Amino acid sequence: MTRHIFILAALALLCAARGAPAIAAAQATPAAQATPAAQATPAAQATPHAPEAPDSDAGDLDAVMHLLAMRRHGRVEFVEQQFLAMLDRPVESSGELRYDAPDRLEKRTLKPHPETLALAGGVLTVERGRSRHVLDLHAYPQIQPFVESIRATLAGDRSALERIFHVEFAGSVARWTITLVPVERQVAKNVAQVQIDGSSDQLLEVEIRQPDGDRSLMTLRAIAAP
């Protein structure tokens, strides 16, 4: 159950981080403002200090988050593979993911067995066949910090996300990777790392690694027109 919560939550963080404040890029330091060395020789004075390069990764991360924040609804197909140490082959499932702002995310598995998980406002609803279970995630203290970070992010508090995760960005707006590593020990007991690959405002893959080495890989694609 915990793994499903983190899959839904990781997608919510990236699909619905509306109103996130910008990350300021580092300002370049003009060579003219550099402090000269004491009694420098003429040769040394002829070589100016190179200005510091702007933090392009921070600017690209902000641009990606802004693009994702523009999306209010979403519906994609997914194929998920679970790589478990006890099995020789990955367990594969497929279905649809649906998102509606501000905080509803639904994972509907169609194959091999129908199952629906819906996350909204800190409540997870699980439906399998004729059974239906409603779980208040506040009753699970090991994942409560993560749920609260989702709530804060949906409210536009990006700093809350960074209090729960070390956030790393690589690539560019055209093709990017965001890696989330839990800061809280309680969260890290369940998930070691979440890696999300995307292009512009599209999420392409979500990989979740657990501390025991098991991992899941979810590949996303647009639903083909009928």
C-alpha positions in Angstrom: 0.0 0.0 0.0 2.8 2.4 0.9 4.4 2.1 -2.5 1.1 3.0 -4.2 0.8 6.1 -2.0 4.2 7.2 -3.0 3.6 6.7 -6.7 0.4 8.8 -6.5 2.0 11.4 -4.3 5.2 11.8 -6.4 3.0 12.4 -9.5 0.9 14.9 -7.6 3.9 16.8 -6.5 5.1 17.3 -10.1 1.7 17.6 -11.7 0.1 20.0 -9.3 2.7 22.2 -7.7 0.8 25.3 -8.6 1.9 28.7 -7.5 5.4 27.6 -6.6 7.7 30.6 -6.0 10.6 31.0 -8.4 14.1 29.9 -7.6 16.4 32.8 -8.1 19.3 32.2 -10.4 22.7 33.1 -9.0 23.8 36.5 -10.1 27.0 36.8 -12.1 29.7 38.9 -10.5 31.2 41.5 -12.9 34.9 41.4 -13.2 35.0 45.1 -12.5 33.6 44.5 -9.0 36.2 41.9 -8.1 38.5 42.9 -5.3 42.0 43.4 -6.8 45.0 41.5 -5.3 47.2 43.7 -3.1 50.0 45.4 -5.2 49.4 43.1 -8.2 51.9 43.0 -11.0 50.9 44.6 -14.3 50.6 41.1 -15.9 48.3 40.0 -13.1 46.2 43.1 -13.5 45.8 42.4 -17.2 43.9 39.1 -16.4 40.4 39.9 -15.1 38.5 37.5 -12.9 36.0 35.5 -14.8 32.4 36.2 -13.8 30.5 33.4 -12.0 28.1 31.5 -14.3 24.4 31.7 -13.6 22.8 28.6 -12.1 21.1 27.4 -15.2 19.8 24.2 -13.5 17.8 26.3 -11.0 16.3 28.4 -13.8 15.3 25.3 -15.8 13.8 23.7 -12.7 11.7 26.8 -12.1 10.6 26.8 -15.8 9.6 23.1 -15.7 7.7 23.6 -12.5 5.9 26.5 -14.0 4.9 24.5 -17.1 3.6 21.6 -14.9 1.7 24.0 -12.7 -0.3 25.2 -15.8 -1.9 21.8 -16.1 -5.2 21.5 -14.4 -6.3 18.1 -15.7 -4.6 15.1 -17.1 -5.2 11.6 -18.3 -2.5 9.2 -19.5 -1.9 5.5 -20.0 0.7 3.8 -17.8 2.7 0.6 -17.8 4.2 -0.2 -14.5 7.0 -2.8 -13.8 7.8 -3.9 -10.3 11.3 -5.4 -9.9 11.3 -7.5 -6.7 14.3 -9.4 -5.3 12.1 -12.5 -4.7 11.0 -12.8 -8.4 13.0 -13.6 -11.5 10.9 -11.5 -13.7 9.3 -8.1 -13.2 5.6 -7.9 -12.4 3.8 -5.8 -15.0 0.5 -4.0 -14.9 -1.1 -1.3 -17.0 -4.0 1.1 -17.0 -4.8 4.8 -16.7 -3.8 7.7 -14.5 -6.1 10.7 -14.0 -5.4 14.0 -12.4 -7.8 16.8 -11.4 -6.6 20.0 -9.7 -6.0 20.7 -7.0 -5.5 17.4 -5.2 -7.2 14.4 -6.8 -5.2 11.7 -8.4 -6.5 8.3 -9.6 -4.6 5.2 -10.6 -6.9 2.8 -12.5 -5.2 -0.6 -13.2 -6.9 -2.5 -16.0 -4.5 -5.4 -16.5 -3.8 -8.0 -15.2 -6.4 -7.4 -12.5 -8.8 -4.4 -12.2 -7.9 -2.1 -9.3 -8.5 1.6 -8.5 -6.6 3.8 -6.1 -7.7 7.3 -5.6 -5.9 9.9 -3.5 -7.7 13.1 -2.5 -7.1 15.3 0.5 -5.1 12.8 2.5 -7.6 10.0 2.0 -6.8 6.9 -0.1 -9.6 4.8 -1.5 -8.8 1.3 -2.8 -11.2 -0.7 -4.9 -10.6 -4.3 -5.9 -13.5 -6.2 -7.3 -16.4 -5.9 -4.9 -14.3 -4.7 -2.0 -13.7 -1.1 -1.2 -11.4 0.3 1.5 -11.0 3.9 2.7 -7.8 4.8 4.5 -7.1 8.0 6.3 -3.4 8.6 5.8 -3.2 10.6 8.9 -3.3 7.3 10.7 0.0 6.3 9.2 2.7 8.5 10.9 5.5 6.9 8.8 4.2 8.7 5.7 2.4 11.7 7.2 5.4 14.0 6.5 5.1 13.1 2.9 1.4 13.7 2.8 1.8 17.1 4.5 4.5 18.0 1.9 1.9 17.3 -0.9 -0.6 19.4 0.8 1.8 22.3 1.2 3.0 22.0 -2.4 -0.5 22.1 -3.7 -0.9 25.3 -1.7 2.1 26.8 -3.5 4.6 26.3 -0.6 7.6 25.0 -2.5 9.8 25.3 0.6 7.8 22.6 2.2 8.8 20.1 -0.5 12.4 20.9 0.0 12.1 20.4 3.8 11.0 16.8 3.0 13.3 16.0 0.1 16.7 16.8 -1.3 15.6 18.0 -4.8 18.1 17.6 -7.7 17.5 18.7 -11.2 19.4 17.6 -14.3 19.0 18.3 -18.0 17.0 21.1 -19.6 13.4 22.1 -20.1 13.3 20.0 -23.3 14.4 16.8 -21.5 14.8 16.7 -17.7 15.2 14.5 -14.6 14.1 15.4 -11.1 15.4 13.3 -8.3 13.8 13.3 -4.8 15.7 11.9 -1.9 13.8 11.9 1.5 15.3 14.0 4.3 13.0 12.6 7.0 14.1 9.2 8.4 10.5 8.0 8.6 10.0 8.6 4.9 13.4 7.1 4.0 12.4 3.9 5.7 9.8 3.3 2.9 11.3 5.1 -0.1 15.0 5.6 -0.8 14.6 7.7 -4.0 12.0 9.0 -6.5 13.3 9.8 -10.0 11.0 11.5 -12.5 11.9 12.0 -16.1 10.0 14.3 -18.4 10.0 16.6 -21.4 8.6 20.1 -21.1 5.3 19.7 -19.3 5.1 16.0 -19.9 6.0 13.3 -17.4 7.5 10.3 -19.1 8.8 7.9 -16.4 8.6 7.6 -12.6 11.0 5.3 -10.8 10.7 4.6 -7.1 13.5 2.8 -5.3 13.0 1.2 -1.9 15.7 0.8 0.7 15.7 -3.0 0.3 16.6 -2.7 -3.4 13.2 -3.3 -4.8 12.0 -0.8 -7.3 9.1 0.1 -9.6 9.2 1.8 -13.0 6.1 3.5 -14.4 6.2 4.6 -18.0 3.6 7.2 -19.1 2.2 8.0 -22.5 -0.7 10.0 -24.0 -3.9 8.1 -24.6 -4.3 7.5 -28.3 -7.2 9.2 -30.0 -10.1 6.8 -30.9 
